[in-house]
């Protein structure tokens, strides 16, 4: 009887648990700071890479271009296609 009661209690607790929300990049700023540590997270509050690099200085962090920013291609590396020789 105890095992049945504990099983019902466990199933009830599991069914009431809310799913965790995944963190995504914010889409308002072109540059994000990826902070490493026991809890890794992104801060997307920077308008330029030099501004972000100043915040990352001395921390275990890295600046990345925000892939969800509307004009992210303007801030990232330019990829040029070269024509091959025929």
Backbone as ProteinMPNN parsed JSONL, in Angstrom:
{"seq_chain_A": "XXXXXXXXXXXXXXXXXXXXXXXXXXXXXXXXXXXXXXXXXXXXXXXXXXXXXXXXXXXXXXXXXXXXXXXXXXXXXXXXXXXXXX", "coords_chain_A": {"N_chain_A": [[0.819, -1.195, 0.0], [1.953, 1.212, 0.734], [3.841, 1.576, -1.281], [2.222, 1.939, -3.511], [0.944, 4.345, -2.845], [3.155, 6.083, -2.753], [3.969, 5.91, -5.406], [1.775, 7.066, -6.751], [1.908, 9.626, -5.67], [4.424, 10.452, -6.649], [3.97, 10.4, -9.428], [2.031, 12.394, -9.577], [3.506, 14.642, -8.77], [5.378, 14.808, -10.829], [3.729, 15.307, -13.028], [2.821, 17.857, -12.475], [5.018, 19.47, -12.712], [6.558, 22.176, -14.331], [7.706, 22.758, -17.673], [11.094, 23.607, -18.492], [12.286, 26.7, -19.756], [14.159, 27.358, -22.623], [17.09, 29.306, -23.06], [17.4, 31.892, -25.38], [18.994, 33.855, -27.941], [18.813, 37.387, -27.613], [17.052, 39.597, -29.769], [17.518, 42.269, -30.143], [20.011, 43.528, -30.117], [23.181, 43.666, -31.845], [25.446, 42.253, -30.944], [26.537, 39.712, -28.729], [27.46, 38.65, -25.438], [29.006, 35.81, -24.413], [29.029, 34.158, -21.536], [30.995, 32.06, -19.593], [30.959, 29.412, -17.178], [29.851, 27.916, -14.069], [27.161, 28.219, -14.576], [26.317, 28.798, -17.725], [25.669, 31.515, -19.884], [24.071, 33.948, -22.09], [24.519, 37.39, -22.793], [22.909, 39.717, -24.471], [23.415, 42.635, -25.058], [24.892, 44.563, -26.372], [26.234, 46.971, -28.648], [28.417, 46.951, -30.304], [31.415, 45.13, -31.221], [33.894, 46.01, -29.971], [32.859, 47.291, -27.67], [31.662, 45.141, -26.348], [33.927, 43.542, -25.969], [35.294, 45.006, -24.047], [33.727, 44.568, -21.813], [34.069, 41.842, -21.563], [36.677, 41.581, -20.847], [39.008, 40.199, -18.675], [37.268, 38.352, -17.694], [35.768, 35.077, -17.852], [34.706, 34.864, -20.672], [33.263, 35.4, -23.944], [32.88, 37.279, -26.915], [30.286, 37.251, -29.295], [28.76, 37.356, -32.538], [25.408, 38.215, -32.906], [23.198, 35.907, -34.119], [20.497, 36.237, -34.548], [19.887, 38.844, -34.879], [18.52, 41.456, -36.867], [20.124, 42.677, -38.855], [22.511, 41.177, -38.863], [24.489, 40.297, -40.6], [25.903, 42.522, -41.409], [27.672, 43.061, -39.372], [29.247, 40.871, -39.012], [31.915, 38.658, -40.265], [32.911, 39.211, -43.615], [31.99, 37.224, -46.265], [33.423, 36.271, -49.126], [32.944, 35.244, -52.423], [35.02, 33.538, -54.597], [35.844, 33.445, -57.987], [36.485, 30.54, -59.796], [39.282, 29.386, -61.778], [38.934, 28.858, -65.189]], "CA_chain_A": [[0.0, 0.0, 0.0], [2.849, 2.368, 0.765], [4.467, 1.742, -2.599], [1.201, 2.506, -4.397], [0.754, 5.75, -2.461], [4.341, 6.828, -3.181], [3.958, 5.975, -6.866], [0.765, 8.057, -7.129], [2.455, 10.927, -5.279], [5.505, 10.772, -7.581], [3.368, 10.729, -10.719], [1.375, 13.695, -9.441], [4.54, 15.685, -8.732], [5.97, 14.91, -12.163], [2.759, 15.909, -13.945], [2.659, 19.268, -12.147], [6.255, 20.203, -12.972], [6.513, 22.978, -15.559], [8.911, 22.585, -18.483], [12.059, 24.708, -18.428], [12.391, 27.487, -20.98], [15.524, 27.467, -23.121], [17.5, 30.676, -23.308], [17.742, 32.197, -26.758], [19.61, 35.161, -28.122], [17.903, 38.511, -27.777], [17.161, 40.072, -31.152], [17.572, 43.728, -30.182], [21.384, 44.027, -30.214], [23.943, 42.86, -32.799], [26.563, 41.527, -30.333], [26.227, 39.05, -27.46], [28.564, 38.203, -24.593], [28.781, 34.447, -23.928], [29.727, 34.028, -20.263], [31.2, 30.668, -19.224], [31.069, 29.158, -15.75], [28.927, 26.86, -13.64], [25.946, 28.488, -15.347], [26.705, 29.517, -18.926], [24.54, 32.29, -20.391], [24.344, 34.992, -23.071], [24.035, 38.748, -22.557], [22.834, 40.397, -25.769], [23.155, 44.033, -24.729], [26.019, 45.343, -26.865], [26.043, 47.484, -29.995], [29.617, 46.738, -31.114], [32.356, 44.162, -30.672], [34.799, 46.621, -28.988], [32.113, 47.523, -26.427], [31.517, 43.836, -25.717], [35.252, 43.084, -25.543], [35.65, 45.685, -22.801], [33.012, 43.882, -20.738], [34.598, 40.481, -21.454], [38.056, 41.635, -20.379], [39.222, 39.702, -17.318], [36.237, 37.366, -17.34], [35.74, 33.902, -18.712], [33.609, 35.211, -21.57], [33.629, 35.597, -25.341], [31.895, 38.041, -27.675], [29.833, 36.596, -30.518], [27.78, 38.105, -33.323], [24.064, 37.699, -32.667], [22.645, 35.416, -35.388], [19.082, 36.571, -34.661], [19.736, 40.272, -35.112], [17.999, 41.658, -38.223], [21.207, 43.018, -39.776], [23.711, 40.549, -38.306], [25.513, 40.108, -41.626], [26.701, 43.739, -41.508], [28.648, 43.107, -38.304], [30.061, 39.665, -39.047], [32.933, 38.627, -41.309], [32.395, 39.228, -44.977], [32.366, 36.018, -46.998], [33.469, 36.58, -50.548], [33.077, 34.087, -53.303], [36.035, 33.744, -55.628], [35.617, 32.649, -59.191], [37.549, 29.593, -60.127], [39.897, 29.548, -63.091], [38.303, 27.904, -66.108]], "C_chain_A": [[0.863, 1.261, 0.0], [3.451, 2.64, -0.605], [3.476, 2.361, -3.578], [0.996, 3.989, -4.105], [1.938, 6.597, -2.901], [4.392, 6.954, -4.702], [2.957, 7.018, -7.359], [1.264, 9.461, -6.808], [3.551, 11.363, -6.245], [4.95, 11.138, -8.951], [2.654, 12.077, -10.688], [2.38, 14.835, -9.443], [5.162, 15.888, -10.112], [5.007, 15.6, -13.128], [2.547, 17.395, -13.683], [3.894, 20.106, -12.456], [6.15, 20.926, -14.316], [7.787, 22.743, -16.36], [9.81, 23.817, -18.387], [12.112, 25.409, -19.778], [13.858, 27.602, -21.374], [15.846, 28.932, -23.361], [17.855, 30.825, -24.775], [18.435, 33.549, -26.805], [18.516, 36.219, -28.165], [18.08, 39.065, -29.18], [17.293, 41.584, -31.254], [18.97, 44.293, -30.394], [22.211, 43.107, -31.111], [25.044, 41.993, -32.19], [26.139, 40.965, -28.985], [27.512, 38.659, -26.751], [28.202, 36.825, -24.071], [29.653, 34.265, -22.694], [29.781, 32.552, -19.89], [31.324, 30.546, -17.718], [30.163, 28.02, -15.356], [27.576, 26.985, -14.342], [26.361, 29.359, -16.526], [25.481, 30.248, -19.483], [25.023, 33.338, -21.384], [23.76, 36.312, -22.6], [24.051, 39.455, -23.904], [22.452, 41.856, -25.537], [24.204, 44.974, -25.311], [25.794, 45.745, -28.315], [27.26, 47.284, -30.888], [30.521, 45.717, -30.43], [33.348, 44.799, -29.694], [34.107, 46.89, -27.638], [31.968, 46.215, -25.654], [32.857, 43.333, -25.189], [35.702, 43.76, -24.26], [34.945, 45.026, -21.616], [33.56, 42.48, -20.509], [36.004, 40.448, -20.885], [38.155, 41.191, -18.918], [38.198, 38.686, -16.857], [36.378, 36.15, -18.232], [34.526, 34.05, -19.619], [34.153, 35.448, -22.97], [32.515, 36.364, -26.042], [31.569, 37.32, -28.976], [28.83, 37.497, -31.22], [26.426, 37.427, -33.146], [23.457, 37.216, -33.982], [21.182, 35.778, -35.59], [18.83, 38.064, -34.829], [19.358, 40.479, -36.574], [19.111, 41.922, -39.235], [22.523, 42.409, -39.313], [24.817, 40.4, -39.343], [26.394, 41.35, -41.775], [27.833, 43.749, -40.488], [29.607, 41.918, -38.327], [31.116, 39.724, -40.138], [32.287, 38.55, -42.697], [32.892, 37.976, -45.679], [32.288, 36.334, -48.478], [33.663, 35.303, -51.342], [34.084, 34.429, -54.387], [35.7, 32.858, -56.814], [36.8, 31.732, -59.415], [38.106, 29.857, -61.514], [39.335, 28.466, -64.0], [39.333, 27.276, -66.985]], "O_chain_A": [[0.537, 2.25, -0.656], [3.558, 3.789, -1.033], [3.848, 3.213, -4.384], [0.887, 4.795, -5.029], [1.75, 7.717, -3.376], [4.811, 7.986, -5.228], [3.256, 7.773, -8.284], [1.062, 10.385, -7.595], [3.602, 12.534, -6.624], [5.418, 12.094, -9.57], [2.675, 12.816, -11.672], [2.137, 15.879, -10.048], [5.438, 17.02, -10.512], [5.437, 16.398, -13.961], [2.134, 18.122, -14.586], [3.817, 21.334, -12.461], [5.705, 20.35, -15.309], [8.851, 22.548, -15.772], [9.326, 24.936, -18.22], [11.995, 24.767, -20.822], [14.703, 27.912, -20.535], [14.996, 29.703, -23.805], [18.536, 29.972, -25.344], [18.452, 34.289, -25.821], [17.427, 35.979, -28.686], [19.182, 39.001, -29.724], [17.189, 42.132, -32.352], [19.101, 45.442, -30.816], [21.974, 41.899, -31.14], [25.533, 41.08, -32.855], [25.473, 41.637, -28.198], [28.526, 38.373, -27.389], [27.206, 36.672, -23.365], [30.879, 34.222, -22.797], [28.756, 31.87, -19.869], [31.752, 31.49, -17.053], [29.744, 27.236, -16.207], [26.933, 25.984, -14.659], [26.716, 30.524, -16.347], [24.39, 29.68, -19.55], [26.222, 33.588, -21.508], [22.648, 36.357, -22.074], [25.125, 39.76, -24.422], [21.316, 42.261, -25.787], [24.389, 46.077, -24.797], [25.244, 44.982, -29.11], [27.157, 47.428, -32.107], [30.41, 45.47, -29.229], [33.633, 44.192, -28.662], [34.723, 46.728, -26.584], [32.136, 46.192, -24.435], [32.926, 42.767, -24.098], [36.419, 43.155, -23.463], [35.516, 44.939, -20.528], [33.524, 41.977, -19.386], [36.478, 39.386, -20.48], [37.48, 41.733, -18.043], [38.268, 38.209, -15.724], [37.047, 36.208, -19.264], [33.472, 33.46, -19.383], [35.349, 35.667, -23.156], [31.336, 36.12, -25.786], [32.463, 36.837, -29.671], [28.14, 38.296, -30.586], [26.322, 36.204, -33.228], [23.221, 38.027, -34.878], [20.669, 35.641, -36.7], [17.679, 38.495, -34.913], [19.834, 39.742, -37.438], [19.041, 41.435, -40.363], [23.556, 43.075, -39.37], [25.992, 40.381, -38.975], [27.532, 41.234, -42.228], [28.858, 44.389, -40.721], [30.673, 41.973, -37.713], [31.212, 40.717, -40.859], [31.257, 37.906, -42.896], [34.092, 37.701, -45.683], [31.217, 36.627, -49.011], [34.436, 34.418, -50.975], [34.004, 35.484, -55.016], [35.328, 31.694, -56.668], [37.957, 32.114, -59.241], [37.448, 30.496, -62.335], [39.268, 27.297, -63.62], [39.001, 26.443, -67.828]]}, "name": "protein", "num_of_chains": 1, "seq": "XXXXXXXXXXXXXXXXXXXXXXXXXXXXXXXXXXXXXXXXXXXXXXXXXXXXXXXXXXXXXXXXXXXXXXXXXXXXXXXXXXXXXX"}
